[in-house]
Amino acid sequence: MEEIRRSYCGLCHPRCGTLLHMDNNQVVKVTGDPQHPISRGAICERGRFMVEHLYHPQRLNYPLKRIGKKGEGRWQRISWDQALDEVAEKLASLKEKHGAETLAFTHGTKRTYHWDCRRFFNLFGSPNTCGVNTICMCPSYATEYATYGGMVMGSEVMGARCVVLWGNNASNSSPLYLSAHLAKARKNGAKLIVIDPRRIKEAEQADLWLQVRPGTDLALMLGWIRLIIAEELYDREFVANWTVGFDELKAAVEAYTPEKVAEITSVSAELIVQAARMYATTGPAVIPFGFGLDKQGINATQCARARAILRAITGNLEVSGGENFSMTGEVGKIHDWEYLELNDTLPASQRAKQLGAKQYPIFGFPGWERNSAANKKLPEGYVAPPEAWHSNLAHAREVMNAIITGKPYPVTAAITLANNPLLALPNTKRVFKALQALELYVVVDYFMTPSAAMADYVFPAASTVETPELWLTGGFCVACPQAMEPLYERRNSYDFYRGLAMRLGQEQYWPWETVEEVYDHCLEPLGLNFKQLQNQPGIFGAREYRRYEKFGFGTPSGKVELKSSIFEELGKDALPQYREPVWSPKADPTLTEEYPLILITGSRYMPIYHSEHRQIEAARKKMPDPLVSIHPVTAERLGLAEGDWAVISTPLASIRQRVKLSDAMDPAMVDIQHSWWFPERDPKLPELFGVFESNANMLCPDDPEFCSPEIGSWPHSALMCRVEKEKQS
C-alpha cells in the first residue's frame, strides 16, 4: 500500500515542498506538495531526480580513508568514529604546530547547513573559510549592507509596474519563483526590460532588450543614473531626506553620457535613454538580484553598488511593488544563523590573520564588522544581521597560494563540504596544486567528485530528504521535514561538525545532540518547537513599508549612503566608477589578434545544477556533453558545424566542448557551459574524472588585476578567447 510523506527538495538552492510516494519504505516517486506555503505544489525537473539521487549506485554511503597516494583511487572503508577520531587528532596536531589558522574550508551553494561550519571554525580559531561567495551573491550582499543596511531579497515582482532583468536568466535559474512571478506581473501589465548579452527567453518577450557587451554593465548603470539625475526623474523627497552623497554621486557620473556609454557597451544611445526613462517613470519598479553581475570580475562590486543606488534614488526602496528587506513580526524573534555562528568567539588576533582581508576588506572581517555594527543600531529583528558565512570570508586565491607556498603562514589542512573546488574555483591547475600539497584534506559529499578523489578522508552526506531543515529568511520561516532515516551511514553536516567539535574541546558549545534540537532552540522565543512548526504552514512576517521613517537605515549615517562611508574608511572607491576588463577588445587590441572572441561562462542550464547531477541518467540524457554556443556566421567562418568538438582557448589554458549553433548572441561572442566533469571516467590521476578536459574554470584567471578591488570577485565573463575545430588524432 502506498504511503505519502511530506518532505522537501534541496537539489538546488530553494527548499520546495515535496511529497514522497513510498512503497515498502522505498521512495518510488516525487511530486510537489500543494500544501507547501511557498512552492504550492510546483517542482522542477531537478526535484523529480530525487529518487535517482537517493538510491544512485555511485552515492557515497560509508566513510573512506585513503590508503594509497593522493589521487590513486585506493580507499579503505572505516567507521564514523574512527574517521572522526583520526581527523580530530590530525587537526589538533597541525593546530599545535602551526596555529588554528592552518585549517581552511571551502563551501559552495547551500545544499547543507552553513552556520555549523562557521560555528566550528570560530571555536577552532581559524578565520579561513572560503568558497565561491566572491562571485555568488556576496558582492551584492556585503555591498548592499554597506549602502542601505540590508540586502534586498524581496523584490515584489508581481506588484511591480516595471521589471528589469539584469544579468538574470530567470527561466533557467529560478523557474518556479522569479520566472513565475514575472509571468504574473506581465499579465498585470508590467513593463519588462532585459539586459543580457544573449537573447534569452525573457529577452524575446521584453519591451526592451539591451544587448550589452559582456563586462560593461556598470557603465550602463552609471549612464542610467546620470540621465535620471539630469532629467530630474529621481525621487526628490526621498533623496533629500534619506540619502547622503547625492551631490558627489552627480559629479561622479557626469562623464557617462548616453553617447559615451553607447561606445563602451555597444548598446545604442537611443535605447539607453529609452530604457532609463522607462525604469525611472514606471514605478514601482524592481531590479531583482541576478548572478550575472556578481561574476564580472573587476566591476562586480561596483555593479552591486550602482544597482543599489538606482533602486534608492528612484524611490523604490521599501514600497509596495518595490524592493524590500525583511518583514517585521514573529520572524524577527527567531534565533537566526548569525546568532548560531558564534562570531564573537573568534578573537581579534585571529581575525587579523584572515587571508585576503587586507587586500579585500569589504569581504573580510573589516567590512563585516562595520556592517554588523551599523545593523545593531536598528531594533532587533528589524533587518536580519549580516551572516558571516555569506559576507565575511578569506579569499580563495590567497588560501590556495598559502597552501602552495606556506606564506604568509602554513595552511596545511582543509575541509570541503558540498563543494567541488576543482570545478567551482578559477585557475583550476592552481587549485589542483593546492589540493596536492595539503597534509590533511577532508571532504563531505554525496558522490565521489574530482576534488573528493584528492582527499585523505571522505564522509558520506545525507540527502535533504534524510535530514530536517529550518528554511529561515528575513521574511518567513518554514519547517522542512525529514522524510526518512538516512540510508547506510550517511549523516548531515551538523553531525559531522559536532562529531569533530566534541573531540576537540568544544563540548560546551554543542549541547544539542541533533540538529532538530538546534531548531527547537531557535524557535524557543516563539514558544514553538520544530515538530509543531511542521504542522502549520509556517511563520510569515507582517509586511510593512517605509519603515525607515521610524528607525532609519542600518548604515553608519542611518541613511542610504550613495557615497559609502564604509568603502571610504576601508580605502576603496566610495562612488562607483567603471573599469575596462583586463581581457577585452578595448583594453588590449593586441590580445584581440590572438583571442578575437568575447567569452562568457557560467550560464545556467537545466537540468544540471553547477557541477552536480551529472551522474543522474535522466539529466545526462538531456545534456550529455558540454556545449559551446557559437553564432552560425562565426562557426561557418571557423569551419565549425553543429556537434563538432571545438577547442576553446584563453591566455590561461584550453578546453574542449561540443559546438551548438545559436544566434542568441552577437557573432563576436561565445558562451560556454561551466563545471563540466565526467563521473563515468577514470577517477584516478591523471584523468581524475576528466576534470581538466572541459572545465570552463580552466580558462578563468584570478590574479589581482582581474578581480574587483573591494571584494576580489574574479571574472567568469568578459574574457577573450579563440575557438578552433579540434584536430582528429
C-alpha positions in Angstrom: 0.0 0.0 0.0 1.4 3.4 -1.0 2.3 5.8 1.7 2.9 9.5 1.2 5.3 11.5 3.3 5.9 15.3 3.3 9.5 16.4 2.6 11.4 19.0 0.6 13.9 19.2 -2.2 17.4 20.6 -1.8 18.8 19.7 -5.2 19.3 23.4 -5.9 19.0 26.4 -3.7 15.3 26.7 -2.7 13.6 24.3 -0.4 10.5 23.4 -2.5 7.9 21.3 -0.7 7.6 17.7 -2.0 5.6 14.6 -1.4 7.5 11.3 -1.3 5.4 8.4 -2.6 6.6 5.3 -0.6 6.3 1.6 -1.4 7.7 -0.8 1.2 9.6 2.1 2.8 11.2 2.9 -0.6 10.7 6.2 -2.4 9.2 5.4 -5.8 8.0 8.9 -7.0 8.3 12.5 -6.0 5.6 15.1 -6.6 5.1 18.7 -5.5 3.3 19.4 -2.2 0.3 21.5 -2.9 0.0 22.5 0.8 3.5 24.0 0.9 3.2 27.7 1.6 5.9 28.8 -0.8 6.2 26.4 -3.7 2.5 25.4 -3.6 2.9 22.1 -5.4 5.4 23.1 -8.1 8.6 21.3 -8.6 11.1 21.4 -11.4 13.0 18.7 -13.3 15.6 18.6 -10.6 13.1 17.8 -7.9 11.9 14.8 -9.8 15.5 13.5 -9.8 15.3 12.9 -6.0 14.5 9.2 -6.4 17.6 8.5 -8.5 19.7 10.8 -6.4 18.7 9.0 -3.2 19.4 5.5 -4.5 22.1 6.1 -7.0 24.7 3.3 -7.1 27.5 5.8 -7.1 26.4 7.5 -3.9 28.9 7.7 -1.0 27.5 5.6 1.8 30.4 5.0 4.2 33.4 6.9 5.5 36.5 6.3 3.4 40.2 6.6 4.2 42.9 7.0 1.6 45.4 4.1 1.7 47.4 4.9 -1.5 48.9 8.0 -2.9 46.7 11.0 -3.4 44.5 10.6 -6.5 45.4 6.9 -6.8 41.9 5.8 -6.0 42.6 3.4 -3.3 40.3 3.6 -0.3 39.6 1.7 3.0 36.1 1.7 4.5 36.2 2.8 8.1 33.6 3.7 10.8 32.5 7.2 11.5 34.1 7.1 15.0 37.5 6.0 13.6 37.3 8.7 10.8 36.4 11.5 13.2 39.0 10.3 15.8 41.8 10.4 13.2 40.7 13.7 11.6 40.4 15.3 15.0 43.8 14.0 16.1 45.5 15.3 12.9 43.8 18.7 13.3 44.9 19.1 16.9 48.4 18.2 15.9 48.5 20.7 13.0 47.0 23.4 15.2 49.6 22.9 17.8 52.4 23.1 15.2 51.1 26.0 13.0 48.2 27.7 14.8 44.5 27.4 14.3 44.7 29.4 11.0 46.4 26.4 9.4 42.9 25.0 8.8 40.8 26.2 5.8 37.4 25.4 4.4 35.7 25.6 1.1 31.9 25.6 0.6 29.5 26.1 -2.3 25.9 26.9 -2.8 23.8 26.0 0.3 23.0 22.3 -0.1 23.7 21.6 3.6 23.8 23.8 6.7 26.4 26.5 6.7 26.1 28.1 10.2 27.5 24.9 11.8 30.7 25.2 9.7 31.2 28.8 10.8 30.5 27.9 14.5 33.1 25.1 14.3 35.8 27.3 12.7 35.2 30.2 15.0 35.6 27.9 18.0 38.6 26.2 16.5 40.1 29.6 15.9 40.5 29.8 12.2 39.3 32.8 10.1 39.9 31.0 6.8 36.6 29.8 5.4 36.3 30.5 1.7 34.4 29.4 -1.4 32.5 30.7 -4.4 30.9 33.5 -2.3 33.2 36.0 -4.1 31.1 35.6 -7.3 27.9 34.2 -5.9 25.6 36.9 -4.3 28.2 38.1 -1.8 29.3 41.1 -3.8 25.7 42.1 -3.7 25.1 41.1 -0.1 28.1 42.9 1.5 27.7 45.9 -0.7 24.0 46.4 -0.1 24.5 46.2 3.6 27.1 49.0 3.3 24.8 51.0 1.1 21.4 50.7 2.8 21.8 48.3 5.7 20.4 45.1 4.2 20.2 43.0 1.1 17.0 43.3 -1.0 15.7 39.7 -1.1 12.1 40.8 -1.5 11.8 42.3 -5.0 8.0 42.4 -5.2 7.9 41.4 -8.9 4.2 40.5 -9.0 3.3 44.0 -7.8 5.8 46.0 -9.9 4.9 48.0 -12.9 8.3 47.7 -14.4 10.7 44.7 -14.0 14.4 45.0 -15.0 16.0 41.6 -15.5 19.7 42.5 -15.3 22.1 39.5 -15.6 19.3 37.2 -14.6 18.2 34.3 -16.8 15.0 33.6 -14.7 13.6 30.7 -16.7 16.8 28.7 -16.1 17.9 30.0 -12.7 14.6 30.4 -11.0 11.8 28.8 -13.0 9.4 28.2 -10.1 9.8 31.6 -8.4 11.1 34.6 -10.3 10.0 33.3 -13.7 6.5 32.5 -12.5 6.2 35.8 -10.7 7.4 37.7 -13.8 4.7 36.0 -15.9 2.0 37.2 -13.4 3.5 40.7 -13.5 3.3 40.8 -17.2 -0.3 39.7 -17.2 -0.9 42.6 -14.9 0.6 45.0 -17.5 4.1 45.4 -16.1 6.9 46.6 -18.5 9.9 44.3 -18.9 13.4 45.4 -19.6 16.0 42.7 -20.2 19.8 43.5 -20.1 21.8 40.5 -21.2 24.4 39.8 -23.9 22.3 36.8 -25.0 18.8 36.8 -26.4 17.4 34.7 -23.5 13.8 33.6 -23.4 12.8 36.7 -21.4 14.5 39.0 -23.9 12.2 37.7 -26.7 9.2 38.7 -24.6 10.6 42.1 -23.3 9.5 45.6 -24.1 13.2 46.5 -24.4 16.2 44.3 -24.8 19.7 45.8 -24.3 22.3 43.5 -25.7 25.2 44.8 -23.6 28.8 43.9 -24.3 29.9 41.5 -21.5 31.5 43.1 -18.6 30.3 46.7 -19.3 27.1 46.6 -17.3 28.4 49.1 -14.8 28.9 51.7 -17.4 25.3 51.2 -18.5 24.1 51.6 -14.9 26.1 54.8 -14.5 24.6 56.1 -17.7 21.1 55.4 -16.3 22.0 57.2 -13.0 23.3 60.2 -14.9 20.2 60.5 -17.1 17.8 60.0 -14.2 19.6 62.8 -12.3 20.0 65.1 -15.3 16.3 64.8 -16.3 15.2 65.1 -12.6 13.4 61.7 -12.7 14.6 60.8 -9.3 12.5 60.8 -6.1 13.4 64.3 -4.8 11.8 63.9 -1.4 13.5 60.6 -0.7 16.9 61.7 -1.9 16.7 64.9 0.1 15.6 63.2 3.4 17.0 59.7 3.3 20.3 59.7 1.3 23.8 61.1 1.7 26.3 61.8 -1.0 23.9 62.9 -3.8 26.0 65.8 -5.0 29.1 63.7 -5.1 27.3 61.0 -7.0 26.0 63.5 -9.5 29.6 64.7 -10.2 30.9 61.1 -10.4 28.5 60.1 -13.1 28.7 63.3 -15.2 31.0 61.8 -17.8 28.7 58.9 -18.5 26.6 60.5 -21.3 24.4 58.2 -23.5 27.0 58.6 -26.3 29.9 57.5 -24.1 28.0 54.6 -22.6 27.0 53.5 -26.1 30.6 53.5 -27.1 31.5 51.3 -24.1 28.6 48.9 -24.0 27.6 48.6 -27.7 24.0 49.5 -26.9 22.7 52.4 -28.9 22.4 55.8 -27.1 18.7 55.9 -28.1 18.0 52.6 -26.4 19.9 53.6 -23.3 17.8 56.7 -22.9 14.6 54.9 -23.6 15.3 52.2 -21.0 16.4 54.5 -18.3 13.3 56.7 -18.7 11.1 53.6 -18.7 12.6 52.3 -15.5 12.5 55.7 -13.7 9.0 56.7 -14.7 7.1 53.4 -14.5 7.1 52.8 -10.7 7.1 50.9 -8.6 10.0 49.2 -10.4 12.3 46.3 -9.4 15.7 45.1 -10.4 15.7 41.5 -8.9 19.1 40.1 -7.9 20.9 38.3 -10.7 24.2 36.3 -10.6 25.3 37.7 -13.9 26.5 40.9 -12.3 28.4 39.2 -9.5 30.7 37.2 -11.8 32.0 40.1 -13.9 35.3 40.4 -12.1 36.8 43.9 -11.8 33.4 45.7 -11.9 31.3 43.2 -9.9 31.3 45.1 -6.5 30.6 48.4 -8.1 27.8 46.9 -10.2 26.1 45.9 -6.9 26.7 49.5 -5.6 25.2 51.0 -8.8 22.1 48.8 -8.7 21.5 49.7 -5.1 21.8 53.4 -6.0 19.3 53.1 -8.8 16.8 51.4 -6.5 17.3 54.2 -3.9 17.2 57.3 -6.0 14.1 56.2 -7.9 12.2 55.8 -4.6 11.7 52.1 -5.0 13.0 51.0 -1.6 10.5 49.7 1.0 7.4 50.5 -1.1 4.6 48.2 -2.2 5.6 46.6 -5.5 9.2 47.7 -5.0 12.4 46.5 -3.3 12.1 45.3 0.2 14.3 43.9 3.0 12.9 41.5 5.6 9.5 41.7 7.2 8.8 42.5 10.8 6.9 40.5 13.3 7.4 37.0 14.7 10.1 36.0 12.2 12.5 38.6 13.7 12.3 36.9 17.1 13.7 33.6 15.9 17.4 32.8 16.7 18.9 33.1 13.2 22.1 31.8 11.5 24.2 34.8 12.6 23.3 34.0 16.2 24.3 30.4 15.7 27.6 31.2 14.1 29.2 32.5 17.4 31.3 35.0 15.6 32.2 36.8 18.8 34.2 33.8 19.9 36.9 34.3 17.3 39.4 36.7 18.9 40.7 39.8 17.2 44.2 38.3 16.9 42.8 35.5 14.8 40.5 37.8 12.7 43.6 39.7 11.7 45.1 36.6 10.1 42.2 36.2 7.6 43.8 35.6 4.2 42.9 38.3 1.7 41.2 40.6 4.2 43.8 43.4 3.9 43.5 43.4 0.1 39.7 42.9 0.0 38.4 44.4 3.3 34.8 44.8 2.2 34.6 41.0 2.0 36.5 40.1 5.2 36.2 40.9 8.8 36.8 44.7 8.4 33.7 45.2 6.2 31.6 42.6 8.0 32.3 44.2 11.4 31.3 47.6 10.2 28.1 46.3 8.6 27.3 44.4 11.7 27.8 47.4 14.0 25.5 49.6 11.8 22.9 46.8 11.8 22.9 46.7 15.6 21.7 50.3 15.8 18.4 49.1 14.5 15.8 47.4 16.6 16.5 43.6 16.9 14.8 41.7 14.1 14.1 44.8 12.0 16.6 43.7 9.3 18.4 40.4 9.5 22.0 40.9 10.6 24.7 40.1 8.0 25.7 36.5 8.2 29.4 35.8 8.3 29.3 32.8 6.1 27.7 35.0 3.4 29.9 38.1 3.5 33.0 37.5 5.6 35.4 35.1 4.1 39.0 34.5 3.3 39.8 35.0 -0.4 40.1 31.6 -2.2 43.1 32.6 -4.3 45.0 33.7 -1.2 44.1 30.5 0.6 45.3 28.4 -2.4 48.6 30.4 -2.5 49.2 29.9 1.2 48.7 26.2 0.8 51.2 26.1 -2.0 53.8 28.5 -0.7 53.4 28.4 3.1 53.2 32.2 3.1 52.2 34.3 4.9 51.9 31.2 7.1 51.3 27.5 6.5 47.8 26.3 5.5 48.1 22.6 5.8 44.6 21.3 6.3 41.2 21.9 4.6 37.6 20.7 4.9 35.3 20.8 1.8 31.6 20.3 2.3 29.0 20.3 -0.5 31.6 21.9 -2.8 33.9 20.8 -5.6 36.7 23.4 -5.6 38.3 21.9 -8.8 35.1 22.9 -10.6 34.0 25.8 -8.5 37.1 28.0 -8.3 39.0 29.6 -11.2 42.5 28.8 -12.3 41.9 25.0 -11.9 45.6 24.0 -12.1 46.4 26.2 -9.1 43.6 24.7 -7.1 44.8 21.2 -8.0 48.3 22.0 -7.0 47.0 23.3 -3.6 44.9 20.1 -3.0 48.0 18.0 -3.7 50.0 20.0 -1.2 47.6 19.6 1.8 48.7 17.4 4.7 45.1 16.8 5.5 42.1 17.1 3.2 38.6 16.1 4.3 35.6 16.1 2.0 31.9 15.6 2.9 29.7 15.0 -0.2 27.0 12.9 -1.9 29.3 11.5 -4.6 33.0 10.9 -5.3 33.9 14.1 -7.2 37.3 15.1 -8.7 38.0 17.1 -5.5 36.9 14.3 -3.2 39.2 11.9 -5.2 42.1 14.1 -3.9 41.1 13.8 -0.3 42.5 11.8 2.7 39.1 11.2 4.2 35.7 11.2 2.5 32.5 11.3 4.6 29.0 10.4 3.1 26.5 13.3 3.2 22.8 12.7 3.8 20.3 13.9 1.2 17.9 16.6 2.1 15.0 14.2 2.5 17.2 12.3 5.1 17.6 15.3 7.4 15.4 18.2 8.7 16.0 21.8 7.9 14.6 25.2 9.1 14.1 27.4 6.0 14.6 30.8 7.5 14.9 34.0 5.7 14.2 37.6 6.7 10.6 37.2 5.6 9.4 33.7 6.6 10.3 30.5 8.4 9.1 27.1 7.2 9.9 23.7 8.7 11.3 21.3 6.1 10.5 17.8 7.4 12.9 14.8 7.3 11.0 12.1 5.5 13.2 9.1 6.2 16.2 7.9 8.3 19.5 8.3 6.4 20.4 5.3 4.3 23.5 3.3 5.1 25.9 5.6 7.1 25.0 8.9 5.6 24.9 11.9 8.1 24.1 15.6 7.9 26.8 18.3 8.2 25.7 19.1 11.8 26.6 15.6 12.9 29.9 15.9 11.2 30.9 19.2 12.8 29.6 18.3 16.2 31.5 15.0 16.0 34.7 16.9 15.4 33.9 19.5 17.9 33.3 17.1 20.7 36.7 15.6 20.1 38.4 19.0 20.0 37.3 20.5 23.3 34.2 22.4 22.1 31.7 20.3 24.1 30.0 23.3 25.9 29.1 25.0 22.7 27.4 22.0 21.1 24.8 21.0 23.8 22.2 19.7 21.2 22.6 16.1 20.1 20.6 16.6 16.9 20.0 19.4 14.5 16.3 19.2 15.3 17.2 20.2 18.9 19.1 23.2 17.5 15.9 24.2 15.6 13.9 23.8 18.8 16.2 26.2 20.4 15.9 28.7 17.5 12.1 28.6 17.9 12.0 29.0 21.7 11.3 32.7 21.6 8.0 31.9 19.8 7.1 29.1 22.2 7.3 26.6 19.4 9.4 23.6 18.6 10.3 22.1 15.2 7.7 19.4 15.2 5.0 21.9 16.0 6.1 24.2 13.2 5.9 21.2 10.8 2.2 21.0 11.5 1.5 24.6 10.5 2.0 26.5 7.2 5.0 28.4 8.6 5.7 31.8 10.1 5.4 34.9 8.0 6.3 38.4 8.9 3.9 41.3 8.6 4.6 43.4 5.6 5.4 47.0 6.5 6.6 49.7 4.1 8.7 52.9 4.7 9.9 51.5 8.0 13.0 53.8 7.6 10.7 56.6 8.6 10.7 55.1 12.1 14.2 53.8 12.5 16.3 54.9 9.5 18.6 52.6 7.6 21.2 50.2 9.1 24.2 52.2 7.9 26.7 54.4 9.8 24.7 57.5 8.8 21.3 56.0 9.2 20.6 56.9 5.6 21.2 55.3 2.2 24.8 56.0 1.5 25.1 56.9 -2.2 28.7 57.6 -1.2 29.6 54.8 1.1 31.4 55.7 4.3 32.4 52.1 4.9 34.0 51.8 1.5 35.8 55.1 2.0 37.0 54.2 5.5 38.5 51.0 4.2 40.3 52.7 1.4 38.0 51.7 -1.5 36.1 53.8 -4.0 33.1 55.3 -2.2 31.4 56.1 -5.5 31.2 53.6 -8.4 33.5 54.1 -11.4 33.7 51.9 -14.4 36.9 49.9 -15.2 37.5 48.3 -18.6 38.0 44.5 -18.1 41.7 43.4 -18.4 41.0 41.0 -21.2 38.8 42.9 -23.6 39.0 44.2 -27.2 39.2 47.8 -25.9 41.8 47.2 -23.2 44.2 45.2 -25.2 43.8 45.3 -29.0 47.0 43.1 -29.4 45.3 40.4 -27.3 42.3 40.5 -29.7 44.5 39.5 -32.6 45.2 36.1 -31.0 42.0 35.8 -29.0 39.3 37.6 -31.1 36.1 36.4 -29.4 34.5 37.6 -26.3 33.9 34.8 -23.9 31.2 34.3 -21.2 31.0 31.3 -18.9 28.8 30.1 -16.1 25.5 30.4 -17.8 22.8 28.3 -16.0 21.2 25.4 -17.9 18.5 23.0 -16.9 18.5 20.3 -15.5 22.2 20.3 -14.5 23.0 22.5 -11.4 26.6 23.8 -11.1 28.8 20.7 -11.2 26.0 18.4 -9.8 23.7 15.8 -11.3 26.0 14.6 -14.0 25.6 11.1 -12.5 21.8 11.3 -12.9 20.9 9.4 -16.1 17.8 11.5 -16.9 19.8 14.7 -16.6 22.7 13.4 -18.8 20.2 12.3 -21.5 19.1 15.9 -21.8 22.7 17.3 -21.5 25.1 14.5 -22.5 28.1 16.8 -23.4 29.5 20.2 -22.6 28.4 22.8 -25.1 29.9 25.9 -26.5 27.3 28.2 -28.2 28.5 30.0 -31.3 26.8 32.2 -33.8 26.3 30.4 -37.1 28.1 33.1 -39.0 31.1 32.8 -36.7 31.0 29.0 -36.8 31.0 29.0 -40.6 34.0 31.3 -40.7 35.8 29.0 -38.4 34.9 25.8 -40.3 32.7 24.5 -37.4 29.4 22.7 -37.6 26.8 21.6 -35.1 28.1 18.8 -32.9 31.8 19.3 -33.8 34.3 19.2 -30.9 35.9 22.6 -30.6 38.9 23.8 -28.6 38.4 27.0 -26.7 41.5 28.8 -25.5 42.3 31.8 -23.4 45.8 33.0 -22.4 45.5 30.8 -19.4 44.5 27.4 -20.8 42.5 25.4 -23.4 39.5 23.1 -23.1 37.2 21.2 -25.5 33.4 21.3 -25.8 30.8 20.5 -28.5 29.5 23.2 -30.8 26.0 24.3 -30.5 24.9 26.8 -33.2 22.9 29.8 -31.8 22.1 33.2 -33.0 21.2 34.3 -29.4 24.4 36.1 -29.0 26.5 38.6 -31.1 28.8 36.9 -33.7 31.7 38.3 -31.7 30.7 36.3 -28.6 30.8 32.7 -27.5 29.1 31.2 -24.4 30.5 28.0 -22.8 28.9 25.8 -20.1 30.6 25.7 -16.8 31.5 23.0 -14.2 31.9 20.0 -16.5 33.4 16.7 -15.4 32.6 13.1 -16.2 31.6 10.7 -13.4 31.8 7.8 -15.9 35.5 8.4 -16.5 38.5 7.0 -14.5 38.6 8.6 -11.0 42.3 8.2 -10.7 45.1 10.5 -11.8 46.0 11.6 -14.4 42.4 11.6 -15.7 40.6 12.4 -12.4 37.1 12.2 -14.0 38.2 14.3 -16.9 38.2 17.4 -14.7 40.8 19.3 -16.9 39.2 18.5 -20.2 36.0 20.6 -20.5 36.0 22.6 -17.3 35.4 26.3 -18.0 37.2 27.4 -14.9 40.4 26.2 -16.5 40.1 29.4 -18.7 39.3 31.9 -15.9 42.0 33.9 -14.3 42.0 35.1 -10.7 45.2 37.2 -10.4 44.6 40.5 -8.6 44.4 42.7 -11.8 41.4 40.7 -12.9 39.5 40.9 -9.6 37.3 43.6 -8.1 39.5 45.6 -5.7 36.9 45.7 -3.0 35.9 42.1 -2.7 38.2 40.2 -5.0 35.5 38.9 -7.4 37.1 37.0 -10.3 35.7 37.1 -13.8 33.6 34.3 -15.3 32.6 36.6 -18.2 34.1 39.4 -20.1 37.1 37.3 -21.2 38.7 36.8 -24.6 39.2 33.5 -26.4 39.7 31.8 -29.7 37.8 28.8 -30.9 39.2 26.2 -33.3 38.0 22.9 -34.7 39.6 20.0 -32.7 42.1 18.2 -34.8 41.5 14.5 -35.2 44.2 12.3 -33.8 
